[in-house]
Amino acid sequence: TISTNFNAMGKIMAEMILNGKKKQIENRCSLIIRNSL
């Protein structure tokens, strides 16, 4: 499963909106290896 940190993504987006800045950022994610594979 590939998952992202939604809390961090929300904080970054809120800062961008409040500062009126548009930029491309890296969406960090993590790979979770599950036993079901």
All heavy atoms as TSV, in Angstrom:
chain	resi	resn	atom	element	x	y	z
A	1	THR	N	N	0.845	-1.167	0.000
A	1	THR	CA	C	0.000	0.000	0.000
A	1	THR	C	C	0.891	1.231	0.000
A	1	THR	O	O	1.865	1.289	0.734
A	1	THR	CB	C	-0.897	0.014	1.249
A	1	THR	OG1	O	-1.655	-1.181	1.287
A	1	THR	CG2	C	-1.807	1.203	1.245
A	2	ILE	N	N	0.533	2.209	-0.797
A	2	ILE	CA	C	1.244	3.483	-0.787
A	2	ILE	C	C	0.378	4.480	-0.031
A	2	ILE	O	O	-0.811	4.629	-0.320
A	2	ILE	CB	C	1.512	3.980	-2.223
A	2	ILE	CG1	C	2.414	2.976	-2.935
A	2	ILE	CG2	C	2.146	5.355	-2.202
A	2	ILE	CD1	C	2.642	3.271	-4.391
A	3	SER	N	N	0.962	5.148	0.943
A	3	SER	CA	C	0.227	6.080	1.789
A	3	SER	C	C	0.970	7.407	1.877
A	3	SER	O	O	2.183	7.465	1.743
A	3	SER	CB	C	0.068	5.479	3.192
A	3	SER	OG	O	-0.677	6.356	4.006
A	4	THR	N	N	0.228	8.475	2.104
A	4	THR	CA	C	0.817	9.798	2.258
A	4	THR	C	C	0.482	10.359	3.625
A	4	THR	O	O	-0.451	9.897	4.282
A	4	THR	CB	C	0.335	10.747	1.141
A	4	THR	OG1	O	1.071	11.954	1.210
A	4	THR	CG2	C	-1.136	11.045	1.251
A	5	ASN	N	N	1.227	11.360	4.056
A	5	ASN	CA	C	0.987	12.003	5.342
A	5	ASN	C	C	-0.007	13.148	5.105
A	5	ASN	O	O	0.361	14.243	4.710
A	5	ASN	CB	C	2.306	12.533	5.907
A	5	ASN	CG	C	2.141	13.112	7.291
A	5	ASN	OD1	O	1.053	13.504	7.698
A	5	ASN	ND2	N	3.237	13.170	8.028
A	6	PHE	N	N	-1.291	12.882	5.354
A	6	PHE	CA	C	-2.339	13.858	5.073
A	6	PHE	C	C	-2.249	15.068	5.996
A	6	PHE	O	O	-2.591	16.186	5.587
A	6	PHE	CB	C	-3.714	13.204	5.155
A	6	PHE	CG	C	-3.962	12.223	4.042
A	6	PHE	CD1	C	-3.895	10.861	4.280
A	6	PHE	CD2	C	-4.238	12.666	2.762
A	6	PHE	CE1	C	-4.112	9.957	3.250
A	6	PHE	CE2	C	-4.460	11.765	1.725
A	6	PHE	CZ	C	-4.399	10.414	1.976
A	7	ASN	N	N	-1.787	14.892	7.236
A	7	ASN	CA	C	-1.638	16.026	8.156
A	7	ASN	C	C	-0.602	17.012	7.629
A	7	ASN	O	O	-0.844	18.221	7.598
A	7	ASN	CB	C	-1.243	15.549	9.553
A	7	ASN	CG	C	-2.376	14.854	10.263
A	7	ASN	OD1	O	-3.540	15.145	10.020
A	7	ASN	ND2	N	-2.045	13.942	11.150
A	8	ALA	N	N	0.538	16.510	7.209
A	8	ALA	CA	C	1.591	17.378	6.680
A	8	ALA	C	C	1.124	18.048	5.389
A	8	ALA	O	O	1.373	19.238	5.180
A	8	ALA	CB	C	2.863	16.572	6.434
A	9	MET	N	N	0.440	17.303	4.537
A	9	MET	CA	C	-0.040	17.862	3.280
A	9	MET	C	C	-1.040	18.987	3.553
A	9	MET	O	O	-1.001	20.034	2.902
A	9	MET	CB	C	-0.690	16.769	2.428
A	9	MET	CG	C	-1.064	17.213	1.051
A	9	MET	SD	S	-1.549	15.896	-0.097
A	9	MET	CE	C	-2.649	14.894	0.854
A	10	GLY	N	N	-1.912	18.813	4.527
A	10	GLY	CA	C	-2.892	19.844	4.888
A	10	GLY	C	C	-2.224	21.096	5.425
A	10	GLY	O	O	-2.632	22.217	5.098
A	11	LYS	N	N	-1.189	20.931	6.253
A	11	LYS	CA	C	-0.473	22.089	6.800
A	11	LYS	C	C	0.214	22.881	5.701
A	11	LYS	O	O	0.175	24.113	5.679
A	11	LYS	CB	C	0.547	21.633	7.841
A	11	LYS	CG	C	-0.080	21.182	9.133
A	11	LYS	CD	C	0.976	20.730	10.128
A	11	LYS	CE	C	0.323	20.194	11.382
A	11	LYS	NZ	N	1.298	19.701	12.357
A	12	ILE	N	N	0.846	22.178	4.763
A	12	ILE	CA	C	1.524	22.844	3.651
A	12	ILE	C	C	0.516	23.594	2.790
A	12	ILE	O	O	0.739	24.747	2.400
A	12	ILE	CB	C	2.325	21.833	2.812
A	12	ILE	CG1	C	3.498	21.281	3.623
A	12	ILE	CG2	C	2.820	22.473	1.516
A	12	ILE	CD1	C	4.197	20.096	2.990
A	13	MET	N	N	-0.613	22.959	2.506
A	13	MET	CA	C	-1.636	23.609	1.687
A	13	MET	C	C	-2.201	24.837	2.384
A	13	MET	O	O	-2.420	25.873	1.763
A	13	MET	CB	C	-2.765	22.630	1.349
A	13	MET	CG	C	-2.357	21.525	0.405
A	13	MET	SD	S	-1.736	22.118	-1.176
A	13	MET	CE	C	-3.163	22.955	-1.809
A	14	ALA	N	N	-2.426	24.758	3.695
A	14	ALA	CA	C	-2.950	25.896	4.447
A	14	ALA	C	C	-1.959	27.058	4.410
A	14	ALA	O	O	-2.360	28.216	4.220
A	14	ALA	CB	C	-3.242	25.489	5.888
A	15	GLU	N	N	-0.674	26.776	4.563
A	15	GLU	CA	C	0.341	27.822	4.494
A	15	GLU	C	C	0.357	28.473	3.115
A	15	GLU	O	O	0.471	29.703	2.997
A	15	GLU	CB	C	1.722	27.242	4.801
A	15	GLU	CG	C	1.941	26.886	6.251
A	15	GLU	CD	C	3.289	26.228	6.505
A	15	GLU	OE1	O	4.141	26.236	5.594
A	15	GLU	OE2	O	3.468	25.702	7.607
A	16	MET	N	N	0.241	27.671	2.064
A	16	MET	CA	C	0.244	28.205	0.705
A	16	MET	C	C	-0.968	29.113	0.476
A	16	MET	O	O	-0.849	30.182	-0.130
A	16	MET	CB	C	0.269	27.067	-0.314
A	16	MET	CG	C	1.585	26.327	-0.364
A	16	MET	SD	S	1.578	24.832	-1.371
A	16	MET	CE	C	1.108	25.430	-2.964
A	17	ILE	N	N	-2.125	28.705	0.977
A	17	ILE	CA	C	-3.344	29.514	0.813
A	17	ILE	C	C	-3.233	30.810	1.605
A	17	ILE	O	O	-3.533	31.890	1.089
A	17	ILE	CB	C	-4.588	28.698	1.247
A	17	ILE	CG1	C	-4.828	27.554	0.257
A	17	ILE	CG2	C	-5.812	29.599	1.353
A	17	ILE	CD1	C	-5.842	26.529	0.721
A	18	LEU	N	N	-2.782	30.725	2.849
A	18	LEU	CA	C	-2.683	31.917	3.686
A	18	LEU	C	C	-1.646	32.906	3.164
A	18	LEU	O	O	-1.822	34.122	3.298
A	18	LEU	CB	C	-2.346	31.522	5.133
A	18	LEU	CG	C	-3.441	30.775	5.882
A	18	LEU	CD1	C	-2.941	30.299	7.237
A	18	LEU	CD2	C	-4.671	31.662	6.055
A	19	ASN	N	N	-0.581	32.397	2.561
A	19	ASN	CA	C	0.472	33.267	2.039
A	19	ASN	C	C	0.239	33.663	0.583
A	19	ASN	O	O	0.995	34.460	0.035
A	19	ASN	CB	C	1.844	32.581	2.166
A	19	ASN	CG	C	2.237	32.387	3.617
A	19	ASN	OD1	O	1.928	33.197	4.465
A	19	ASN	ND2	N	2.916	31.290	3.890
A	20	GLY	N	N	-0.791	33.103	-0.031
A	20	GLY	CA	C	-1.108	33.426	-1.422
A	20	GLY	C	C	-0.036	32.976	-2.395
A	20	GLY	O	O	0.178	33.602	-3.426
A	21	LYS	N	N	0.635	31.880	-2.082
A	21	LYS	CA	C	1.717	31.397	-2.938
A	21	LYS	C	C	1.300	30.112	-3.637
A	21	LYS	O	O	0.632	29.266	-3.055
A	21	LYS	CB	C	2.983	31.154	-2.126
A	21	LYS	CG	C	3.516	32.405	-1.495
A	21	LYS	CD	C	4.888	32.205	-0.942
A	21	LYS	CE	C	5.376	33.534	-0.386
A	21	LYS	NZ	N	6.760	33.530	-0.061
A	22	LYS	N	N	1.721	30.002	-4.880
A	22	LYS	CA	C	1.501	28.775	-5.645
A	22	LYS	C	C	2.865	28.194	-5.959
A	22	LYS	O	O	3.746	28.897	-6.459
A	22	LYS	CB	C	0.773	29.067	-6.949
A	22	LYS	CG	C	-0.630	29.571	-6.770
A	22	LYS	CD	C	-1.274	29.818	-8.112
A	22	LYS	CE	C	-2.665	30.370	-7.947
A	22	LYS	NZ	N	-3.291	30.655	-9.238
A	23	LYS	N	N	3.045	26.940	-5.645
A	23	LYS	CA	C	4.300	26.284	-5.983
A	23	LYS	C	C	4.069	24.785	-6.077
A	23	LYS	O	O	3.092	24.253	-5.543
A	23	LYS	CB	C	5.391	26.596	-4.965
A	23	LYS	CG	C	5.085	26.150	-3.544
A	23	LYS	CD	C	6.204	26.555	-2.599
A	23	LYS	CE	C	5.879	26.150	-1.173
A	23	LYS	NZ	N	6.942	26.487	-0.263
A	24	GLN	N	N	4.955	24.131	-6.752
A	24	GLN	CA	C	4.892	22.681	-6.873
A	24	GLN	C	C	5.722	22.095	-5.738
A	24	GLN	O	O	6.862	22.508	-5.509
A	24	GLN	CB	C	5.449	22.235	-8.215
A	24	GLN	CG	C	5.279	20.768	-8.469
A	24	GLN	CD	C	5.688	20.391	-9.889
A	24	GLN	OE1	O	6.108	21.232	-10.667
A	24	GLN	NE2	N	5.564	19.135	-10.214
A	25	ILE	N	N	5.130	21.167	-5.003
A	25	ILE	CA	C	5.828	20.562	-3.879
A	25	ILE	C	C	5.875	19.050	-4.060
A	25	ILE	O	O	5.086	18.466	-4.811
A	25	ILE	CB	C	5.152	20.911	-2.534
A	25	ILE	CG1	C	3.708	20.401	-2.515
A	25	ILE	CG2	C	5.213	22.391	-2.261
A	25	ILE	CD1	C	3.061	20.458	-1.162
A	26	GLU	N	N	6.789	18.438	-3.357
A	26	GLU	CA	C	6.897	16.981	-3.384
A	26	GLU	C	C	5.884	16.397	-2.407
A	26	GLU	O	O	5.799	16.832	-1.260
A	26	GLU	CB	C	8.310	16.573	-2.957
A	26	GLU	CG	C	8.523	15.075	-2.909
A	26	GLU	CD	C	9.917	14.698	-2.454
A	26	GLU	OE1	O	10.818	15.546	-2.511
A	26	GLU	OE2	O	10.096	13.544	-2.035
A	27	ASN	N	N	5.094	15.465	-2.880
A	27	ASN	CA	C	4.133	14.783	-2.026
A	27	ASN	C	C	4.808	13.525	-1.475
A	27	ASN	O	O	4.920	12.514	-2.154
A	27	ASN	CB	C	2.879	14.425	-2.822
A	27	ASN	CG	C	1.816	13.800	-1.966
A	27	ASN	OD1	O	1.839	13.917	-0.752
A	27	ASN	ND2	N	0.884	13.134	-2.590
A	28	ARG	N	N	5.271	13.621	-0.268
A	28	ARG	CA	C	5.976	12.485	0.337
A	28	ARG	C	C	5.009	11.343	0.628
A	28	ARG	O	O	3.884	11.557	1.036
A	28	ARG	CB	C	6.672	12.915	1.617
A	28	ARG	CG	C	7.723	13.945	1.344
A	28	ARG	CD	C	8.482	14.286	2.583
A	28	ARG	NE	N	9.437	15.326	2.255
A	28	ARG	CZ	C	10.712	15.276	2.561
A	28	ARG	NH1	N	11.175	14.260	3.236
A	28	ARG	NH2	N	11.517	16.240	2.228
A	29	CYS	N	N	5.475	10.153	0.394
A	29	CYS	CA	C	4.643	8.984	0.630
A	29	CYS	C	C	5.510	7.864	1.194
A	29	CYS	O	O	6.728	7.947	1.194
A	29	CYS	CB	C	3.941	8.546	-0.649
A	29	CYS	SG	S	5.058	8.089	-1.962
A	30	SER	N	N	4.846	6.839	1.686
A	30	SER	CA	C	5.571	5.692	2.232
A	30	SER	C	C	4.930	4.415	1.695
A	30	SER	O	O	3.748	4.376	1.377
A	30	SER	CB	C	5.539	5.713	3.756
A	30	SER	OG	O	4.209	5.696	4.226
A	31	LEU	N	N	5.742	3.412	1.587
A	31	LEU	CA	C	5.285	2.106	1.122
A	31	LEU	C	C	5.118	1.202	2.337
A	31	LEU	O	O	6.024	1.047	3.143
A	31	LEU	CB	C	6.313	1.500	0.165
A	31	LEU	CG	C	6.016	0.089	-0.345
A	31	LEU	CD1	C	4.741	0.096	-1.184
A	31	LEU	CD2	C	7.169	-0.437	-1.147
A	32	ILE	N	N	3.936	0.628	2.464
A	32	ILE	CA	C	3.642	-0.288	3.572
A	32	ILE	C	C	3.493	-1.683	2.988
A	32	ILE	O	O	2.593	-1.941	2.176
A	32	ILE	CB	C	2.342	0.127	4.296
A	32	ILE	CG1	C	2.457	1.558	4.822
A	32	ILE	CG2	C	2.019	-0.849	5.422
A	32	ILE	CD1	C	1.155	2.135	5.321
A	33	ILE	N	N	4.396	-2.553	3.366
A	33	ILE	CA	C	4.350	-3.937	2.902
A	33	ILE	C	C	3.405	-4.709	3.844
A	33	ILE	O	O	3.638	-4.790	5.039
A	33	ILE	CB	C	5.745	-4.603	2.922
A	33	ILE	CG1	C	6.741	-3.777	2.110
A	33	ILE	CG2	C	5.668	-6.032	2.429
A	33	ILE	CD1	C	6.433	-3.707	0.635
A	34	ARG	N	N	2.370	-5.250	3.281
A	34	ARG	CA	C	1.389	-5.992	4.086
A	34	ARG	C	C	1.589	-7.494	3.878
A	34	ARG	O	O	2.016	-7.934	2.829
A	34	ARG	CB	C	-0.021	-5.574	3.689
A	34	ARG	CG	C	-0.255	-4.093	3.927
A	34	ARG	CD	C	-1.703	-3.764	3.709
A	34	ARG	NE	N	-1.916	-2.335	3.861
A	34	ARG	CZ	C	-2.449	-1.789	4.927
A	34	ARG	NH1	N	-2.847	-2.519	5.942
A	34	ARG	NH2	N	-2.620	-0.480	4.994
A	35	ASN	N	N	1.229	-8.259	4.864
A	35	ASN	CA	C	1.384	-9.707	4.801
A	35	ASN	C	C	0.450	-10.348	3.780
A	35	ASN	O	O	0.667	-11.475	3.376
A	35	ASN	CB	C	1.141	-10.335	6.171
A	35	ASN	CG	C	2.242	-9.995	7.144
A	35	ASN	OD1	O	3.381	-9.764	6.728
A	35	ASN	ND2	N	1.923	-9.928	8.407
A	36	SER	N	N	-0.562	-9.622	3.334
A	36	SER	CA	C	-1.522	-10.196	2.406
A	36	SER	C	C	-0.987	-10.275	0.975
A	36	SER	O	O	-1.627	-10.863	0.115
A	36	SER	CB	C	-2.809	-9.364	2.409
A	36	SER	OG	O	-2.551	-8.039	2.043
A	37	LEU	N	N	0.170	-9.680	0.707
A	37	LEU	CA	C	0.697	-9.722	-0.655
A	37	LEU	C	C	1.278	-11.052	-0.979
A	37	LEU	O	O	2.008	-11.700	-0.627
A	37	LEU	CB	C	1.752	-8.623	-0.865
A	37	LEU	CG	C	1.197	-7.233	-0.865
A	37	LEU	CD1	C	2.321	-6.215	-1.036
A	37	LEU	CD2	C	0.219	-7.062	-2.022
